[in-house]
Amino acid sequence: MDDCIFCKILNKQIPSEFVYEDETCFAINDINPKAKKHILVIPKEHIKSLNEVKDFTLIKKMFEAITKINKQENITHFKTLINTGKDAGQVVEHLHIHILSD
């Protein structure tokens, strides 16, 4: 999507350091962290929200990535969060999972 910040980051139109990347998703540090560690796991395919997911294999792969990221970042205690819709706090209309850890 042309105006999506996550798509622009993926396409190198906006510089960002990836914490993790595989064939399905990538991860970056949140620019407005709500915890000591606040990482966003983002699918490479533009999907507006959890409501738009058709193949839940993607969600499985994202959670597999979370396990790898947590090992890489030495995160043992954490919360995951998926905001779905603006009223629920979704700021960027591109599916993403928050990893929050103190």
C-alpha distances in whole Angstrom, upper triangle without the diagonal:
4,6,6,9,9,7,8,12,11,11,14,12,14,17,18,21,20,22,22,20,20,19,17,16,16,18,19,21,20,21,23,25,27,29,30,28,24,22,18,18,14,13,11,10,7,9,10,13,17,17,15,16,18,20,21,22,19,20,23,22,20,24,25,23,24,28,28,26,29,31,30,30,33,32,34,34,31,29,25,23,20,19,18,17,18,22,22,20,17,15,12,10,9,13,15,19,21,24,27,30,33
4,6,9,10,8,8,11,12,10,13,11,12,16,17,20,20,23,23,21,22,21,20,18,18,20,20,22,21,21,23,25,27,30,31,29,26,23,20,20,16,16,14,13,10,13,13,16,20,21,18,20,22,23,25,25,22,23,27,25,23,27,28,26,27,30,30,28,31,33,32,31,35,34,36,36,32,31,27,25,23,22,21,19,19,23,24,22,18,16,13,12,12,15,17,21,23,26,28,32,34
4,6,9,8,8,11,12,12,13,11,12,15,16,20,20,23,23,22,23,22,21,19,18,19,18,20,18,18,20,22,25,27,29,27,23,22,18,19,16,16,15,14,11,13,12,15,19,20,18,20,23,24,25,26,23,24,27,25,23,26,28,26,26,30,29,27,30,33,31,30,34,32,35,34,31,29,26,24,21,19,19,17,17,20,21,19,16,13,10,10,11,14,16,20,21,24,26,30,32
4,6,5,6,9,10,11,12,11,11,14,14,17,17,19,20,18,20,19,17,15,15,16,15,17,15,15,17,20,22,24,26,24,20,18,15,15,12,13,12,12,9,11,10,13,16,17,16,17,20,21,22,23,19,20,23,22,19,22,24,22,22,26,26,24,26,29,28,27,30,29,31,31,27,25,22,20,17,16,16,15,15,19,19,17,13,11,7,7,7,11,12,16,17,21,23,26,29
4,5,5,6,9,10,10,9,8,11,11,14,14,17,17,17,19,19,17,15,13,13,12,14,12,12,14,17,19,21,23,21,17,15,13,14,11,13,12,13,11,13,12,14,18,20,18,19,22,23,23,24,20,20,24,22,19,22,24,21,21,25,24,22,24,27,25,24,28,26,29,29,25,24,21,19,17,16,17,16,16,19,19,16,13,11,8,9,9,12,12,15,16,19,21,24,26
4,5,5,6,9,10,10,9,11,10,12,12,14,14,13,15,16,14,11,10,10,10,12,11,12,15,16,19,20,22,19,16,13,10,10,8,9,9,10,9,11,11,13,16,18,17,17,20,20,20,21,17,17,20,18,15,18,20,17,18,21,21,18,21,24,22,21,25,24,26,26,23,21,19,17,15,15,16,16,16,20,19,16,13,11,8,9,7,9,9,12,14,16,19,22,24
4,5,5,6,9,9,9,12,12,14,13,16,16,14,15,15,13,11,11,12,13,15,15,16,18,20,22,24,25,22,19,16,13,13,9,9,8,8,7,10,11,14,17,19,17,17,19,20,20,20,17,18,21,19,17,20,21,18,20,23,22,20,23,26,24,24,27,26,29,29,26,25,22,20,18,18,18,18,19,22,22,19,16,14,11,11,8,11,12,15,17,19,22,25,28
4,5,5,6,5,6,9,10,13,13,16,17,15,17,17,16,14,13,14,13,15,15,15,18,20,23,25,25,23,20,17,15,15,12,13,11,12,11,14,15,17,20,22,20,21,23,24,24,24,20,21,24,22,20,23,24,21,22,25,24,22,25,27,25,25,28,28,31,31,28,27,24,22,21,20,21,21,20,24,24,21,18,15,12,13,11,14,15,18,19,21,23,26,29
4,5,5,6,5,6,6,9,9,13,13,12,15,15,15,12,10,10,9,12,12,13,16,18,21,22,22,20,17,14,12,13,10,12,10,13,12,15,16,18,20,23,21,21,24,24,24,23,20,20,23,20,18,21,22,18,19,22,21,19,22,24,21,21,25,24,27,28,25,24,22,21,20,20,21,21,21,25,24,21,18,16,13,14,12,14,13,16,17,19,21,23,26
4,5,8,8,9,9,10,9,12,12,10,12,12,12,9,8,10,10,14,15,15,19,20,23,24,24,21,18,15,13,12,9,10,7,10,10,14,15,17,19,22,20,19,22,21,21,21,17,18,20,18,16,19,20,16,18,21,19,18,21,23,21,21,25,24,27,28,25,24,22,21,20,20,21,22,22,26,25,22,19,18,14,15,12,14,13,16,17,19,22,24,27
4,6,8,9,10,12,12,16,15,13,14,14,14,13,12,14,14,17,18,18,21,23,26,27,27,24,22,19,16,16,13,13,10,12,12,15,17,20,22,24,22,22,24,23,24,23,20,22,24,21,19,23,23,20,22,25,23,21,25,26,24,24,28,28,31,32,29,28,25,25,23,23,24,24,25,28,27,25,22,20,16,17,14,16,16,19,21,23,25,28,30
4,5,6,8,10,11,15,15,13,16,16,16,15,12,14,13,16,17,17,20,22,25,26,26,23,21,18,17,17,15,15,12,15,15,19,20,22,24,27,25,25,27,26,27,26,22,24,26,23,21,24,24,21,22,25,23,21,25,26,23,23,27,27,31,31,29,28,26,26,24,25,26,26,26,30,29,26,23,21,17,19,16,19,18,21,21,23,25,27,29
4,6,9,12,14,17,18,17,19,19,19,17,15,16,15,17,17,17,20,22,25,27,27,25,22,20,18,18,16,17,14,16,15,19,20,22,25,27,25,25,28,28,29,28,24,26,28,25,23,26,27,24,25,28,26,24,27,29,26,26,30,30,33,33,31,30,27,26,25,25,25,25,25,28,28,25,22,20,16,18,16,19,19,22,22,24,26,29,31
4,6,10,12,15,17,16,19,20,19,17,14,14,12,14,14,13,16,19,22,24,24,22,19,17,16,17,15,17,15,17,16,19,19,22,24,27,25,26,28,28,28,28,24,25,27,25,22,25,26,23,23,26,25,22,25,27,24,24,27,27,30,31,28,27,25,24,23,23,24,24,23,27,26,23,20,18,15,17,16,18,17,20,20,22,23,26,28
4,7,10,13,15,15,18,19,20,17,14,13,11,12,13,12,16,18,21,22,22,20,18,16,15,17,16,17,16,19,18,21,22,23,26,29,27,27,30,30,29,29,25,26,27,25,22,25,25,22,22,25,23,20,23,25,22,21,25,25,29,29,27,27,25,25,24,24,26,26,25,29,28,25,22,19,17,19,18,20,18,20,20,21,23,24,26
4,6,9,12,12,16,18,18,14,11,10,7,9,10,10,14,15,19,19,19,16,15,13,12,13,13,15,15,18,18,20,21,22,24,27,26,26,28,28,27,26,23,23,25,22,19,22,22,18,19,22,20,17,19,21,18,17,21,21,25,25,23,23,22,22,21,22,24,25,24,27,26,23,20,18,16,18,17,18,16,17,17,18,19,21,22
4,6,9,10,14,17,17,14,10,9,6,8,11,11,15,15,19,19,17,15,14,12,12,13,13,16,15,19,19,22,23,23,25,28,27,26,29,28,27,26,23,23,24,21,18,20,20,17,17,19,17,14,17,18,15,14,18,19,22,23,21,22,21,21,22,23,25,26,26,29,27,24,22,20,18,21,18,19,17,17,16,16,18,19,21
4,5,7,11,13,14,10,7,6,5,8,11,12,16,16,19,18,17,14,13,10,10,10,11,13,13,16,17,19,21,21,22,26,25,24,26,25,24,22,19,19,20,17,15,17,17,13,14,16,14,11,14,16,13,13,16,17,20,21,19,20,18,19,20,21,23,25,25,28,26,23,21,20,18,20,17,17,14,15,14,14,17,18,20
4,7,11,14,14,11,8,5,5,7,11,13,16,15,17,16,15,12,11,8,9,9,11,14,14,18,19,21,22,22,22,26,25,24,26,25,23,22,19,18,19,16,14,15,15,11,11,13,11,8,11,12,9,9,13,13,17,18,16,17,16,18,19,21,23,25,26,28,26,23,21,21,19,21,18,17,14,14,13,12,14,15,17
4,7,11,11,8,5,5,7,10,13,16,18,17,20,19,18,14,13,10,10,8,10,12,12,16,18,19,21,21,21,25,24,22,24,22,21,19,16,16,16,13,11,13,12,8,9,11,9,7,10,11,9,10,14,14,17,19,17,18,16,18,18,21,23,25,26,29,26,24,22,22,19,21,18,16,14,13,14,13,16,17,19
4,7,8,6,4,6,9,13,15,18,21,20,22,22,21,18,16,13,12,9,9,10,9,13,15,17,20,20,20,24,22,20,22,20,19,17,14,15,15,12,11,13,12,8,11,13,10,10,13,14,12,14,17,17,20,22,20,20,18,19,19,22,23,25,27,29,27,25,22,22,19,20,17,16,14,14,15,15,18,20,23
4,6,6,6,9,13,16,19,21,24,23,25,25,24,20,19,15,14,11,11,10,9,12,15,17,20,20,20,23,22,19,20,18,17,15,12,14,13,10,10,12,11,8,11,13,11,11,15,15,14,16,19,19,21,23,21,22,19,21,20,23,24,26,28,31,28,27,24,24,21,21,18,16,15,15,17,17,21,22,25
4,6,8,12,15,19,21,23,26,26,27,27,27,24,22,18,16,13,11,9,8,10,14,16,19,20,19,22,20,17,18,16,16,13,11,13,13,10,11,14,12,10,14,16,14,15,18,19,18,20,23,23,25,26,24,24,21,22,21,23,24,26,28,31,29,28,24,25,21,21,17,16,16,17,19,20,23,25,28
4,7,11,14,18,19,22,24,24,25,25,26,22,20,16,14,10,9,6,6,8,11,12,16,16,16,18,16,14,15,13,12,10,7,10,11,7,8,11,11,9,12,14,13,14,17,18,18,19,22,21,23,24,22,21,18,19,17,20,20,22,25,27,25,24,21,22,19,18,14,13,12,13,16,17,21,23,27
4,7,10,14,15,18,20,20,22,22,22,19,16,13,10,7,5,4,5,8,10,12,15,15,15,18,16,14,16,15,14,12,9,10,11,8,7,10,10,8,10,13,12,12,15,17,16,17,20,19,21,22,19,19,16,16,15,17,18,21,22,25,23,22,18,19,16,16,12,11,10,11,13,14,18,20,24
4,7,11,13,15,18,17,20,20,20,16,14,10,8,6,5,6,7,10,12,14,16,16,17,20,19,17,20,18,17,16,12,13,14,11,9,12,12,8,10,13,12,10,14,15,14,14,18,17,20,21,18,18,16,16,16,18,19,21,23,25,23,21,18,18,15,16,13,12,10,11,12,13,16,18,21
4,7,9,12,15,14,16,16,16,12,10,7,5,4,6,9,10,13,14,15,17,17,17,21,20,19,21,20,19,18,14,14,15,13,10,12,12,9,9,12,11,8,11,14,12,12,15,14,17,18,16,16,13,14,14,16,18,21,21,24,22,19,17,17,15,16,13,12,9,9,10,10,13,15,18
4,6,9,12,11,14,14,14,11,9,6,5,7,8,11,12,16,16,17,18,18,19,23,22,21,24,23,22,21,18,17,19,16,13,15,16,12,12,15,14,10,13,15,13,12,16,15,18,19,16,16,14,15,15,17,19,21,21,24,21,19,17,16,14,16,14,14,11,11,10,10,12,14,17
4,6,9,8,11,11,10,8,6,4,6,9,11,15,16,19,19,20,20,19,21,24,24,23,27,26,24,24,21,19,21,19,16,17,18,14,13,16,15,11,13,16,14,11,15,14,17,17,15,15,14,14,15,17,20,21,21,23,21,18,16,15,15,17,16,15,12,12,10,9,10,12,14
4,5,5,8,10,10,9,6,5,6,10,11,15,17,19,18,19,18,18,19,22,23,23,26,26,24,24,21,20,22,20,17,18,19,16,15,18,18,14,15,18,17,14,17,16,19,18,15,14,13,13,14,14,17,18,18,20,18,15,13,12,12,15,14,14,11,11,8,9,10,12,14
4,6,9,11,12,11,9,9,10,13,14,18,19,21,20,21,20,20,22,25,25,25,29,29,28,28,24,23,25,24,20,21,23,20,18,22,21,18,19,22,20,17,20,19,22,21,18,18,17,16,17,17,19,20,19,21,19,16,15,13,13,16,16,17,14,14,12,13,13,15,16
4,7,9,11,11,8,10,11,15,16,20,21,23,22,22,20,20,22,24,25,26,29,30,28,29,26,24,26,25,21,22,24,22,19,22,23,19,19,23,21,19,21,19,22,20,17,16,16,15,16,15,18,19,17,19,17,13,13,12,13,16,17,17,15,15,12,13,12,14,15
4,6,7,7,5,8,10,14,16,20,22,24,23,23,22,20,22,25,26,26,29,29,27,28,25,23,24,24,20,20,22,20,17,20,20,17,16,20,19,16,18,15,18,16,14,13,14,13,15,15,18,20,18,20,17,14,15,14,15,18,18,18,14,13,10,10,9,10,11
4,7,8,6,10,12,15,17,21,23,25,24,24,22,21,21,24,26,26,30,30,27,28,25,23,24,24,21,20,23,21,18,20,21,18,17,20,20,17,18,15,17,15,12,11,12,12,14,14,18,19,18,18,16,13,14,14,16,19,19,18,15,13,10,10,7,9,9
4,5,6,9,12,15,18,22,24,27,26,25,24,23,23,26,28,27,31,30,28,28,26,23,24,24,20,19,22,20,16,18,19,16,15,18,18,14,15,12,14,12,10,10,12,12,15,16,20,22,21,21,19,16,17,17,19,22,21,20,17,14,10,9,6,6,6
4,6,10,13,16,19,23,25,28,28,27,27,25,25,29,30,30,33,32,29,30,27,25,25,25,21,20,22,20,17,18,19,15,14,16,16,12,13,11,13,12,11,12,14,15,18,19,23,25,24,25,22,20,20,20,21,24,23,22,19,16,13,10,8,6,5
4,6,10,13,16,20,22,25,25,25,24,23,23,27,28,27,30,29,26,26,24,21,22,21,18,17,18,16,13,15,15,11,10,13,13,9,10,9,11,11,9,11,12,13,16,18,21,23,23,24,21,19,19,19,19,22,21,19,16,13,10,8,6,5,6
4,7,10,13,17,19,22,21,21,21,19,20,23,24,23,27,26,24,24,21,19,20,19,16,15,17,15,12,15,15,12,11,15,14,11,13,11,13,12,10,10,10,11,13,14,18,20,20,21,18,16,15,15,16,18,17,16,12,10,7,6,5,7,9
4,7,10,13,16,18,18,18,19,18,18,22,22,21,24,23,21,21,18,16,17,16,13,13,15,12,9,12,13,9,10,13,12,10,13,11,14,13,11,11,10,11,12,14,17,19,20,22,19,16,15,15,14,17,15,14,10,8,6,5,7,9,12
4,6,10,12,15,15,15,15,14,15,18,18,18,21,20,18,18,15,14,16,14,11,12,14,11,9,13,13,10,12,15,14,13,16,14,16,16,13,12,10,10,10,12,14,17,17,19,17,14,12,13,11,13,11,10,6,6,5,6,9,12,15
4,7,10,12,13,13,14,13,13,17,17,15,18,17,15,15,12,10,12,11,7,9,11,8,7,11,11,9,11,14,14,13,16,14,17,17,14,13,10,10,10,13,14,17,18,21,18,16,14,15,13,14,11,9,5,5,6,8,11,14,17
4,6,9,9,10,11,11,12,15,14,13,16,15,14,14,10,10,13,11,8,11,13,10,10,14,14,12,15,18,17,17,20,18,21,20,17,16,13,12,11,13,14,16,17,20,18,16,13,14,11,11,8,7,5,7,9,11,14,18,21
4,5,7,8,10,11,11,14,13,11,13,12,12,12,8,9,11,9,7,11,12,10,12,15,15,14,17,19,19,19,22,21,23,23,20,19,15,15,13,15,15,17,19,22,20,19,15,16,13,12,8,7,7,9,12,14,18,21,24
4,6,9,12,13,14,17,14,13,15,14,15,14,10,12,14,12,10,14,15,13,15,18,17,16,20,21,20,21,24,23,26,26,23,22,19,18,16,18,18,19,21,24,22,21,18,18,14,13,10,10,10,13,15,17,21,24,27
4,6,10,11,13,14,12,11,12,12,13,13,10,12,14,13,12,16,17,15,17,20,20,19,22,24,24,24,27,26,28,28,25,24,20,19,16,17,17,18,20,23,22,21,17,18,14,12,9,9,11,14,17,19,23,26,29
4,6,9,11,13,10,10,12,13,14,15,12,13,17,15,14,17,19,17,19,22,22,21,24,26,25,26,29,27,29,29,26,24,20,18,15,16,14,15,17,20,19,18,15,15,11,9,6,7,10,14,17,19,23,26,29
4,6,8,9,6,7,10,11,12,14,11,12,15,15,13,16,18,17,18,22,22,21,24,26,26,26,29,27,29,28,25,22,18,16,13,13,11,12,15,18,17,16,13,14,11,8,5,6,9,12,16,19,22,25,29
4,7,8,6,8,12,14,14,16,14,14,17,17,15,18,21,20,20,23,24,23,25,28,28,27,30,28,29,28,25,22,18,16,12,11,9,9,11,14,14,14,10,11,8,5,4,6,9,13,15,19,21,25,28
4,5,5,7,11,13,13,15,12,12,15,16,14,16,19,18,18,21,23,22,23,26,27,26,28,26,27,26,22,19,15,13,9,8,6,7,10,13,11,12,8,11,9,6,6,4,8,10,13,17,19,23,26
4,5,5,9,11,10,13,11,9,13,14,12,14,17,17,17,20,22,21,22,25,26,26,27,25,25,24,21,17,14,11,8,8,6,9,12,14,12,13,11,13,12,10,9,6,9,10,13,16,19,22,26
4,6,9,11,11,14,13,12,16,17,16,17,20,21,20,23,25,25,26,29,30,29,31,28,29,27,24,21,17,15,11,11,7,9,12,14,12,14,12,15,14,11,11,9,12,14,17,20,22,26,29
4,6,9,10,13,12,12,15,16,15,17,20,20,21,24,25,25,26,29,30,30,32,29,30,29,26,23,19,17,13,13,10,11,14,16,15,17,14,16,14,11,10,9,12,14,18,21,24,27,31
4,6,7,10,8,8,12,13,12,15,17,17,18,21,22,22,24,27,27,28,30,27,28,27,24,21,18,16,13,14,11,13,17,19,17,18,15,18,16,13,11,9,12,13,17,20,23,26,30
4,6,9,9,10,13,14,14,16,18,19,20,23,24,25,26,29,29,30,32,30,30,30,27,24,21,19,16,17,15,17,20,22,21,22,19,21,19,16,14,12,15,17,20,23,26,29,33
4,5,6,8,10,11,12,14,15,17,18,20,21,22,24,26,27,28,30,28,28,28,26,24,20,19,17,18,17,19,23,24,22,24,21,23,21,18,16,13,15,16,20,22,25,28,32
4,5,5,7,9,10,11,13,14,15,17,19,20,21,23,25,26,27,25,25,25,22,20,17,16,14,17,15,18,22,23,21,22,20,22,20,18,16,13,14,14,18,19,22,25,29
4,5,5,6,9,10,10,12,14,15,17,18,20,21,23,24,26,24,24,25,22,21,18,18,16,19,18,21,25,26,24,24,22,24,22,20,17,14,15,15,18,19,23,25,29
4,5,5,6,9,10,11,12,14,15,16,18,20,21,22,24,22,23,23,21,19,16,16,14,17,16,19,22,24,22,22,19,21,19,17,14,11,11,12,15,17,20,23,27
4,5,5,6,9,10,10,13,14,15,16,19,20,21,22,20,21,20,18,16,12,13,11,14,14,17,20,22,19,20,17,19,18,16,13,10,10,9,13,14,18,20,24
4,5,5,6,9,10,11,13,14,15,17,19,20,21,19,19,20,18,16,13,15,14,17,17,21,24,25,22,23,21,23,21,20,17,14,13,12,15,15,19,21,24
4,5,5,6,9,10,11,12,14,16,16,18,20,19,19,20,18,17,14,16,15,18,19,22,25,27,24,23,21,23,21,20,16,13,12,12,15,15,19,21,24
4,5,5,6,9,10,10,12,14,15,16,18,16,17,18,15,14,11,12,12,15,16,19,22,24,21,20,18,19,17,17,14,11,9,8,11,11,15,17,21
4,5,5,6,9,10,10,13,14,15,16,14,15,15,13,12,9,11,12,15,17,20,23,24,21,21,19,21,20,19,16,13,11,9,11,10,14,16,19
4,5,5,7,9,10,11,13,14,15,14,15,16,15,15,13,15,15,19,20,24,26,28,25,24,22,24,22,22,19,16,14,12,14,13,16,17,21
4,5,5,6,9,10,10,12,14,13,14,16,14,15,12,15,15,18,20,23,25,27,24,23,21,22,20,21,17,15,12,11,12,11,15,16,19
4,5,5,6,9,10,10,12,10,11,12,10,11,9,12,13,16,19,22,24,25,22,21,19,21,20,20,17,15,11,9,9,8,11,12,16
4,6,5,6,9,10,10,9,10,12,11,12,11,14,16,20,22,25,27,29,25,24,23,24,23,24,21,18,15,12,13,10,13,13,17
4,5,5,6,9,10,10,11,14,13,15,14,17,18,22,24,27,29,31,27,26,24,26,24,25,22,19,16,14,14,12,15,15,18
4,5,5,6,8,8,11,13,12,13,12,15,17,20,22,26,27,29,25,24,22,23,22,23,20,18,14,12,12,9,12,12,15
4,5,5,6,5,7,9,9,11,11,15,17,20,23,26,27,29,25,24,23,24,23,25,22,20,16,13,12,9,10,10,13
4,6,5,6,8,11,12,15,15,18,21,24,27,30,31,33,29,28,27,28,27,28,25,23,19,17,16,13,14,13,15
4,6,8,11,13,14,16,16,19,21,24,27,30,31,33,30,28,27,27,26,27,24,23,19,17,16,13,15,14,16
4,5,9,11,12,14,15,18,20,23,26,29,30,31,28,26,25,25,24,26,24,22,18,16,14,11,12,10,12
4,6,9,11,14,16,19,22,25,28,31,32,33,29,28,27,28,27,29,27,25,21,18,16,12,13,10,11
4,6,7,10,12,15,18,21,25,28,29,29,26,24,24,25,25,27,25,22,19,15,13,9,9,7,9
4,6,10,12,16,19,22,25,29,30,30,27,26,25,27,27,29,27,24,20,17,15,11,11,8,10
4,7,10,14,17,20,23,26,27,28,24,23,23,25,26,27,26,23,19,16,13,10,9,6,8
4,7,10,14,16,20,23,24,24,20,19,20,21,22,24,22,19,16,12,10,7,5,5,8
4,7,10,13,16,19,20,20,17,16,17,19,19,21,20,17,14,10,8,6,5,7,10
4,7,10,13,17,18,18,15,14,14,16,17,18,16,13,10,7,5,5,6,9,13
4,6,10,13,14,15,11,11,10,13,14,15,14,11,9,6,5,7,8,11,15
4,6,10,12,13,9,9,8,11,11,12,11,8,7,5,6,9,11,15,18
4,6,8,9,6,6,5,8,10,10,10,8,8,8,9,12,13,17,20
4,7,8,6,7,6,9,10,9,10,8,9,10,12,15,17,21,24
4,6,5,7,5,8,9,8,10,10,12,13,15,18,19,23,26
4,5,5,5,6,9,8,11,12,13,15,16,19,20,23,26
4,6,7,9,12,12,15,15,16,17,17,20,20,24,26
4,6,9,12,12,14,13,13,14,14,17,17,21,23
4,6,9,10,12,12,12,12,12,15,15,19,21
4,6,7,9,9,9,11,11,15,16,19,22
4,6,9,10,10,12,12,16,17,20,22
4,6,8,9,11,12,16,17,21,23
4,7,9,12,14,18,20,23,26
4,6,10,12,16,18,22,25
4,7,10,14,16,20,23
4,7,10,13,16,20
4,7,10,13,17
4,6,10,13
4,7,10
4,7
4
